[in-house]
Amino acid sequence: DEYLKLGKDSKLKDLKESFKELTDWWKKALDTEGIDSVKISNRLHNTPCVVVTSKYGWSSNMEKIMQAQTLSDASKQAYMRGKRVLEINPRHPIIKELRDKVAQDSDVSRVSLYTPDLCFMNAGSRR
């Protein structure tokens, strides 16, 4: 059982290294959008990425409910709005292509920012 875990850990480490340039680039590009970090995910299969909330923050649905309250005060709710994490699927062709484009220093800013937009829409949240 230990050997299986070691194998998975080394694969994850290799994936993190392989996608480091892309995750760093995205982290910097999305910093003002409320994205706290960009991580490699093993739980995604068909989607290129997903936006999740931090462990203790409100989900996007809960945020909508709280903002719709009659006496809603955005300044008082800001502390409960958790930072979001962009999880990327390293096996998805779009993510692989973006990794290669960022590594080549080509202009991928417009295309690569569409992908998290799709993830925000899938999560039901706004930027």
GROMACS elastic network, one bead per residue, 0.5 to 0.9 nm:
[ bonds ]
;  ai    aj funct       b0    kb
    1     4     6  0.52347   500
    1     5     6  0.65248   500
    1     6     6  0.88068   500
    2     5     6  0.51758   500
    2     6     6  0.62179   500
    2     7     6  0.86907   500
    3     6     6  0.50484   500
    3     7     6  0.62156   500
    3     8     6  0.87124   500
    4     7     6  0.51431   500
    4     8     6  0.63309   500
    4     9     6  0.86419   500
    5     8     6  0.51095   500
    5     9     6  0.60542   500
    5    10     6  0.86014   500
    6     9     6  0.50452   500
    6    10     6  0.61773   500
    6    11     6  0.86077   500
    7    10     6  0.53062   500
    7    11     6  0.62527   500
    7    12     6  0.86651   500
    8    11     6  0.50944   500
    8    12     6  0.61085   500
    8    13     6  0.85071   500
    9    12     6  0.51363   500
    9    13     6  0.60832   500
    9    14     6  0.85895   500
   10    14     6  0.61159   500
   10    15     6  0.85866   500
   11    14     6  0.50513   500
   11    15     6  0.61732   500
   11    16     6  0.86060   500
   12    15     6  0.50141   500
   12    16     6  0.61081   500
   12    17     6  0.85717   500
   12    40     6  0.80995   500
   12    42     6  0.86692   500
   13    16     6  0.50991   500
   13    17     6  0.62245   500
   13    18     6  0.85893   500
   14    17     6  0.51012   500
   14    18     6  0.60739   500
   14    19     6  0.86532   500
   15    19     6  0.61218   500
   15    20     6  0.82561   500
   15    40     6  0.74873   500
   15    90     6  0.73270   500
   16    19     6  0.52915   500
   16    20     6  0.56536   500
   16    23     6  0.85646   500
   16    39     6  0.81061   500
   16    40     6  0.65810   500
   17    20     6  0.50880   500
   17    21     6  0.81472   500
   18    21     6  0.76331   500
   18    22     6  0.86764   500
   18    99     6  0.83974   500
   19    22     6  0.53410   500
   19    23     6  0.61117   500
   19    24     6  0.85245   500
   19    40     6  0.80175   500
   19    90     6  0.77635   500
   19    96     6  0.86019   500
   19    99     6  0.64069   500
   20    23     6  0.51709   500
   20    24     6  0.59446   500
   20    25     6  0.83731   500
   20    99     6  0.88598   500
   21    24     6  0.52728   500
   21    25     6  0.60563   500
   21    26     6  0.85980   500
   21    99     6  0.73645   500
   21   102     6  0.71371   500
   21   103     6  0.68672   500
   22    25     6  0.50538   500
   22    26     6  0.60680   500
   22    27     6  0.84614   500
   22    95     6  0.88373   500
   22    98     6  0.73582   500
   22    99     6  0.53836   500
   22   100     6  0.85992   500
   22   101     6  0.89882   500
   22   102     6  0.62291   500
   22   103     6  0.76770   500
   23    26     6  0.51285   500
   23    27     6  0.59731   500
   23    28     6  0.86045   500
   23    37     6  0.83017   500
   23    38     6  0.55362   500
   23    39     6  0.69303   500
   23    40     6  0.82813   500
   23    88     6  0.86450   500
   23    99     6  0.86927   500
   24    27     6  0.50493   500
   24    28     6  0.62673   500
   24    29     6  0.85965   500
   24    37     6  0.88533   500
   24    38     6  0.76007   500
   25    28     6  0.53185   500
   25    29     6  0.61484   500
   25    30     6  0.85955   500
   25   102     6  0.78938   500
   26    30     6  0.58519   500
   26    31     6  0.81561   500
   26    37     6  0.87359   500
   26    38     6  0.70326   500
   26    86     6  0.89748   500
   26   112     6  0.80867   500
   26   113     6  0.81424   500
   27    30     6  0.53594   500
   27    31     6  0.57696   500
   27    35     6  0.71479   500
   27    36     6  0.74361   500
   27    37     6  0.59536   500
   27    38     6  0.58975   500
   27    86     6  0.87154   500
   28    31     6  0.53001   500
   28    32     6  0.83528   500
   29    32     6  0.75685   500
   29    33     6  0.84470   500
   29   109     6  0.84538   500
   29   113     6  0.80832   500
   30    33     6  0.51270   500
   30    34     6  0.71058   500
   30    35     6  0.58518   500
   30    36     6  0.84187   500
   30    37     6  0.89242   500
   30   113     6  0.81993   500
   30   116     6  0.87132   500
   31    34     6  0.60428   500
   31    35     6  0.55743   500
   31    36     6  0.67778   500
   31    37     6  0.83266   500
   32    35     6  0.73262   500
   33    36     6  0.88034   500
   33   127     6  0.57480   500
   34    82     6  0.87403   500
   34    83     6  0.59617   500
   34    84     6  0.61872   500
   34    85     6  0.86948   500
   34   127     6  0.71241   500
   35    38     6  0.75740   500
   35    51     6  0.84716   500
   35    83     6  0.60966   500
   35    85     6  0.56281   500
   35    86     6  0.67291   500
   36    54     6  0.86946   500
   36    83     6  0.53957   500
   36    84     6  0.55178   500
   36    85     6  0.56577   500
   36    86     6  0.80262   500
   37    83     6  0.84441   500
   37    84     6  0.72275   500
   37    85     6  0.50571   500
   37    86     6  0.63482   500
   37    87     6  0.84305   500
   38    84     6  0.89977   500
   38    85     6  0.57890   500
   38    87     6  0.58118   500
   38    88     6  0.73436   500
   39    85     6  0.72116   500
   39    86     6  0.62763   500
   39    88     6  0.62332   500
   40    86     6  0.85947   500
   40    87     6  0.56391   500
   40    88     6  0.51527   500
   40    89     6  0.63599   500
   40    90     6  0.65989   500
   41    44     6  0.62864   500
   41    49     6  0.83724   500
   41    87     6  0.54170   500
   41    88     6  0.55780   500
   41    89     6  0.55747   500
   41    90     6  0.73143   500
   42    45     6  0.79437   500
   42    87     6  0.89793   500
   42    88     6  0.85793   500
   42    89     6  0.68727   500
   42    90     6  0.80642   500
   43    89     6  0.79881   500
   44    47     6  0.62467   500
   44    48     6  0.75981   500
   44    49     6  0.73819   500
   44    50     6  0.80968   500
   44    87     6  0.84394   500
   44    88     6  0.77135   500
   44    89     6  0.56834   500
   44    90     6  0.88555   500
   44    91     6  0.88144   500
   44    92     6  0.89794   500
   45    48     6  0.80745   500
   45    89     6  0.71342   500
   45    91     6  0.78547   500
   45    92     6  0.77842   500
   46    49     6  0.89981   500
   46    89     6  0.83483   500
   46    92     6  0.72493   500
   47    50     6  0.74453   500
   47    88     6  0.84950   500
   47    89     6  0.70195   500
   47    92     6  0.71506   500
   47   119     6  0.88417   500
   48    87     6  0.86621   500
   48    88     6  0.59755   500
   48    89     6  0.51667   500
   48    90     6  0.78806   500
   48    91     6  0.82109   500
   48    92     6  0.54879   500
   48    93     6  0.78775   500
   48    94     6  0.65474   500
   48    95     6  0.62141   500
   48   115     6  0.77035   500
   48   119     6  0.83819   500
   49    86     6  0.68072   500
   49    87     6  0.54630   500
   49    89     6  0.56680   500
   49    92     6  0.87438   500
   49    95     6  0.82703   500
   49   115     6  0.74948   500
   49   116     6  0.71434   500
   49   118     6  0.84903   500
   49   119     6  0.61085   500
   50    85     6  0.82005   500
   50    86     6  0.58392   500
   50    87     6  0.53190   500
   50    88     6  0.66074   500
   50    89     6  0.84883   500
   50   116     6  0.76402   500
   50   118     6  0.85250   500
   50   120     6  0.74970   500
   50   122     6  0.75654   500
   50   123     6  0.72193   500
   51    84     6  0.63854   500
   51    85     6  0.56127   500
   51    87     6  0.62336   500
   51    88     6  0.88190   500
   51   116     6  0.76050   500
   51   119     6  0.56828   500
   51   120     6  0.60842   500
   51   122     6  0.81703   500
   51   123     6  0.62508   500
   51   125     6  0.89822   500
   52    55     6  0.89692   500
   52    59     6  0.79690   500
   52    60     6  0.87489   500
   52    83     6  0.86813   500
   52    84     6  0.55718   500
   52    85     6  0.52712   500
   52    86     6  0.65381   500
   52    87     6  0.74466   500
   52   123     6  0.74340   500
   53    56     6  0.79974   500
   53    57     6  0.62058   500
   53    58     6  0.70347   500
   53    59     6  0.60571   500
   53    60     6  0.77229   500
   53    81     6  0.85265   500
   53    82     6  0.59232   500
   53    83     6  0.60245   500
   53    85     6  0.60789   500
   53    86     6  0.88748   500
   54    57     6  0.54030   500
   54    58     6  0.80609   500
   54    59     6  0.85768   500
   54    81     6  0.89473   500
   54    82     6  0.54222   500
   54    83     6  0.56025   500
   54    84     6  0.57825   500
   54    85     6  0.67681   500
   55    58     6  0.85894   500
   55    82     6  0.78614   500
   56    80     6  0.80047   500
   56    81     6  0.89147   500
   56    82     6  0.67294   500
   57    79     6  0.84947   500
   57    80     6  0.54867   500
   57    81     6  0.53793   500
   57    83     6  0.71174   500
   57    84     6  0.87290   500
   58    61     6  0.78558   500
   58    62     6  0.56843   500
   58    63     6  0.61044   500
   58    80     6  0.61617   500
   58    81     6  0.55795   500
   58    82     6  0.60186   500
   59    62     6  0.51718   500
   59    63     6  0.62960   500
   59    64     6  0.88007   500
   59    81     6  0.80802   500
   59    82     6  0.80018   500
   59   125     6  0.88243   500
   60    63     6  0.50395   500
   60    64     6  0.63852   500
   60    65     6  0.87903   500
   60    81     6  0.86767   500
   60   123     6  0.70137   500
   60   124     6  0.62970   500
   60   125     6  0.52808   500
   60   126     6  0.83032   500
   61    64     6  0.51709   500
   61    65     6  0.63628   500
   61    66     6  0.87629   500
   61   123     6  0.87286   500
   61   124     6  0.70964   500
   61   125     6  0.75806   500
   62    65     6  0.50153   500
   62    66     6  0.61451   500
   62    67     6  0.85387   500
   63    66     6  0.51951   500
   63    67     6  0.60821   500
   63    68     6  0.85751   500
   63    77     6  0.86423   500
   63    80     6  0.87134   500
   63    81     6  0.71365   500
   63   125     6  0.85342   500
   64    67     6  0.51712   500
   64    68     6  0.61896   500
   64    69     6  0.89392   500
   64   125     6  0.82411   500
   65    68     6  0.52259   500
   65    69     6  0.67109   500
   66    69     6  0.53874   500
   66    70     6  0.89718   500
   66    72     6  0.67493   500
   66    77     6  0.80790   500
   67    70     6  0.82447   500
   67    71     6  0.88056   500
   67    72     6  0.56598   500
   67    73     6  0.77429   500
   67    74     6  0.73060   500
   67    77     6  0.84182   500
   68    71     6  0.86078   500
   68    72     6  0.68844   500
   69    72     6  0.51277   500
   69    73     6  0.88913   500
   72    76     6  0.83605   500
   72    77     6  0.80558   500
   73    76     6  0.55566   500
   73    77     6  0.64834   500
   73    78     6  0.89385   500
   74    77     6  0.50599   500
   74    78     6  0.61364   500
   75    78     6  0.54317   500
   75    79     6  0.80991   500
   76    79     6  0.68440   500
   76    80     6  0.84001   500
   77    80     6  0.55779   500
   77    81     6  0.66774   500
   78    81     6  0.52840   500
   78    82     6  0.83197   500
   79    82     6  0.74028   500
   81    84     6  0.89039   500
   86   116     6  0.74844   500
   86   119     6  0.81991   500
   88    91     6  0.89212   500
   88    92     6  0.85414   500
   88    95     6  0.73162   500
   89    92     6  0.56195   500
   89    95     6  0.68255   500
   89    96     6  0.88740   500
   90    93     6  0.81962   500
   90    95     6  0.62003   500
   90    96     6  0.65637   500
   91    94     6  0.87723   500
   91    95     6  0.73828   500
   91    96     6  0.70048   500
   92    95     6  0.54696   500
   92    96     6  0.63273   500
   92    97     6  0.87583   500
   93    96     6  0.50367   500
   93    97     6  0.60728   500
   93    98     6  0.85790   500
   94    97     6  0.51516   500
   94    98     6  0.61903   500
   94    99     6  0.86310   500
   94   115     6  0.86956   500
   95    98     6  0.50594   500
   95    99     6  0.61314   500
   95   100     6  0.86745   500
   95   112     6  0.89403   500
   95   115     6  0.89260   500
   96    99     6  0.51097   500
   96   100     6  0.63762   500
   96   101     6  0.87435   500
   97   100     6  0.51367   500
   97   101     6  0.61933   500
   97   102     6  0.86659   500
   98   102     6  0.60512   500
   98   103     6  0.84166   500
   98   108     6  0.74093   500
   98   111     6  0.84959   500
   98   112     6  0.67492   500
   99   102     6  0.53032   500
   99   103     6  0.61508   500
   99   104     6  0.87161   500
  100   103     6  0.50703   500
  100   104     6  0.62917   500
  100   105     6  0.88039   500
  101   104     6  0.50948   500
  101   105     6  0.63614   500
  101   106     6  0.56292   500
  101   107     6  0.77309   500
  101   108     6  0.66319   500
  102   105     6  0.50279   500
  102   106     6  0.61561   500
  102   107     6  0.77911   500
  102   108     6  0.67953   500
  102   109     6  0.89989   500
  103   106     6  0.77915   500
  104   107     6  0.89720   500
  105   108     6  0.81487   500
  106   109     6  0.87290   500
  107   110     6  0.77786   500
  107   111     6  0.86662   500
  108   111     6  0.54033   500
  108   112     6  0.56540   500
  108   113     6  0.82414   500
  109   112     6  0.53353   500
  109   113     6  0.60601   500
  109   114     6  0.87480   500
  110   113     6  0.54989   500
  110   114     6  0.66368   500
  111   114     6  0.53310   500
  111   115     6  0.70957   500
  112   115     6  0.56177   500
  112   116     6  0.75325   500
  113   116     6  0.57793   500
  113   117     6  0.65598   500
  114   118     6  0.63653   500
  114   119     6  0.87973   500
  115   118     6  0.52403   500
  115   119     6  0.65037   500
  115   120     6  0.88446   500
  116   120     6  0.61037   500
  116   121     6  0.85593   500
  117   120     6  0.50447   500
  117   121     6  0.62866   500
  117   122     6  0.86492   500
  117   126     6  0.88431   500
  117   127     6  0.81316   500
  118   121     6  0.50693   500
  118   122     6  0.61761   500
  118   123     6  0.85979   500
  119   123     6  0.61046   500
  119   124     6  0.85691   500
  119   125     6  0.89470   500
  120   123     6  0.50545   500
  120   124     6  0.62451   500
  120   125     6  0.54715   500
  120   126     6  0.63598   500
  120   127     6  0.70401   500
  121   124     6  0.50333   500
  121   125     6  0.60795   500
  121   126     6  0.72107   500
  122   125     6  0.77795   500
  123   126     6  0.87140   500
